Amino acid sequence: MDEKEFFSELEALREGRMRLSSSTLKERNDALNLVSDALEKNKDWIFSENRKDIEKWKDKLSESVLKRLLFDEKKLAGVRLGISDVVKLPDPVGKVTEKRELDEGLVLQRVTVPIGTIGMIFESRPDALVQIVALAIKSGNALILKGGKEAERTNRALFESIREGLSSSPLGSSFLIQIESHEDVDRILKLDGDIDLLIPRGSNEFVRKVMANTNIPVLGHADGVCSVYVDEFANLEMALEIVIDSKCDYPAACNAVECVIVNGKVKDAFLPMLGEKAREMGIVLHLDESARDVIDGAPLKDSDVGREYLSLEMNVVVAKSVEDAVLYIQKHGSKHTDAIVTDSIESWRYFSSHVDSADVFWNASTRFADGFRFGLGAEVGIATGKIHARGPVGLEGLTTYKWLLSGHGDVVSPYTSGVKKFHHREIK
Amino acid sequence: MDEKEFFSELEALREGRMRLSSSTLKERNDALNLVSDALEKNKDWIFSENRKDIEKWKDKLSESVLKRLLFDEKKLAGVRLGISDVVKLPDPVGKVTEKRELDEGLVLQRVTVPIGTIGMIFESRPDALVQIVALAIKSGNALILKGGKEAERTNRALFESIREGLSSSPLGSSFLIQIESHEDVDRILKLDGDIDLLIPRGSNEFVRKVMANTNIPVLGHADGVCSVYVDEFANLEMALEIVIDSKCDYPAACNAVECVIVNGKVKDAFLPMLGEKAREMGIVLHLDESARDVIDGAPLKDSDVGREYLSLEMNVVVAKSVEDAVLYIQKHGSKHTDAIVTDSIESWRYFSSHVDSADVFWNASTRFADGFRFGLGAEVGIATGKIHARGPVGLEGLTTYKWLLSGHGDVVSPYTSGVKKFHHREIK
């Protein structure tokens, strides 16, 4: 889209956003149902556009990526089910999270509201486009989104269908903008005044680039360097099962384990078990010197430390104590998800209070770090920052709040002079 | 401080931070009392250093700034009272804000934790230094702080006394660093990995500079361009009282009104009242053309629109409707605090749902926008961003959360394969 066109759409978005942000839950749910119907109605066109994308890329992409790119009857059913799930979720906006009478008749409320405009940049999966639009509508947020270039035609068809569906909603569709080019992305990174939050989903390198090149707050994570620490008081069978699940359930996931930290006191017992199972599962182990005293494997190179493999490879290091393990995680982890396997409540207490990650798990697989598994109803992404939402982020992460104060002509000067005093009475 | 010295203090802070972030409430409250005692013990030294600062600056600064710079027996009593108030506040960390059993025996908790390290840069008031240190200790956050150069000797004396007090606490004092030079400030703006949140308090220009030159999240506000809208259904006596209080209670405050928007239907009745009172109070009015049809005053120049006067000056503009007033605020306000005066609940509903500011007030002075008046117990600052805390920010704004999951060897693969299902049962 050229610059003039973009800014004219942006002007329309500013108006559409105001209407959307003050809409009722019913208006937003009705809009979601209209979107779902329009996708069903336009499905043949969407499928045919998707076949053209696949045709174009089929020699250049791996089979697993092509599988994610595919948008067929089954994927459509999935996204429509997703929309109806989002319709069923409670309204994330308009919730009163604090209510307090400051003085007689002067009532303060803190109420959740949409953030405003979200900028979302994501990779090839076209079903993600629909999911993101649904979450934005439900939470009352305007959305500027860019999908992966591999799904260009599919995304266009999906987006046009969504706008068509919204055209019969009183909310309209001007609160949605789809962009496609790198120039468009560079442009939105500069829109501090219009975009309130950026959510980039893609390669680590891409997310890091976004974070470094914008003053807009960014929600997400560049790295998912997760560890499992096997304590001296661990049930070793359990530890093995957790490590293997954390790696093998989905090795390319951000919540897959990349480093196993083994307490020195149990290394002689645990490492042979791990070595055997790793061979069986085809996991390549990168072992530090102390681990190589016990089993064979590739030596851990400096460049491997803190690496996110996203495949059937992982580091194995030996720690003297839980304190040592925590220091290792603080230094080489990415504040995403870290687990301890132990039967000692003292070890858990130390680990959970000192590991500074979004998710800290006890005797459970790192793969549980997920919005659906956490019961958040939906997942916007996983954030490793400290500000705003953290860990798996649900709809709540797309809201902020405002303070509403209602009085009867109340002025501050009598409080300044001491004639009046606040009584600050909480209202349930 | 030279670079080497700075990084050696930073190394110590990283360790001190870990100990602090996992400390008990009693340890933190004890530390606060030690700080308070040390200030009392060292007061003669602190007062004498303060006299040297004042001596140095007395010909260069206005009387009101010198008043803020003064640190005497009365100010000391104030900061010690402030510390004892902070001791009494409930623990902001360790609160369980969600608790859910995902499946039999697999329990998820969301627990509040300190953010980590706060970077605070503020202006001349030395009492602010003590207040900020107290809030940081209470919330378990490490702190890198820089005070104003005018209070250099006072701040050093205060800081040294605080460290002295903390030396007998098990928490130590290495989680606090004081910096002084501009080079130090430039250095901390780059410390993405160490500083989790920056809180700049000072001139608009300074805050904007910080925001533009760092990738660290910033909490605060550059501008406080607050409006009061006098609706067609306003009680005009009440409107006048609110406008005058919003301006005159403390004209230099960020929550003082800078623009009065008057509905056209009441301008003939309201503006003469406002004009007379403004003359009486010495307020200079900048009037748009429509307002000048009714009363005399300086014509509103383009460069005055959206201006933060911070003095006894303000703009007066006429709006056709509440919709019009909202659009004006969206365009020229700074998302800080905006008030409507009206007896119509419809006007309030429209105004409160469409004005996108942190604080939206009904029939009350903009000057109520304040952490103490809101009953937050303490005020870290006022934020106009949308992410994390918004409006007046209390101790809660210095916390984030982590997710703790505890299981009994739970792995994800049976859920992936469909053998097991989550039951997501909320635990009260």
Interface residues (C-beta under 8 A of the other chain):
Chain A: M18 S21 S22 R100 L102 L106 L108 I115 G116 D196 L197 M211 A212 N215 P217 N235 M238 E241 I242 D245 S246 C248 D249 Y250 Q330 V341 W348 Y350 S352 S353 H354 D356 S357 A358 D359 V360 F361 W362 N363 A364 S365 R367 F368 A369 R373 F374 G375 G385 K386 I387 H388 R390 G391 P392 T400 Y401 K402 W403 L404 L405 S406 G407 H408 G409 D410 V411 V412 S413 Y415 T416 F422 H424
Chain B: M18 S21 S22 R100 L102 L106 L108 I115 G116 D196 L197 M211 A212 N215 P217 L219 N235 M238 E241 I242 D245 S246 C248 D249 Y250 Q330 V341 W348 Y350 S352 S353 H354 D356 S357 A358 D359 V360 F361 W362 N363 A364 S365 R367 F368 A369 R373 F374 G375 G385 K386 I387 H388 R390 G391 P392 T400 Y401 K402 W403 L404 L405 S406 G407 H408 G409 D410 V411 V412 S413 Y415 T416 F422 H424
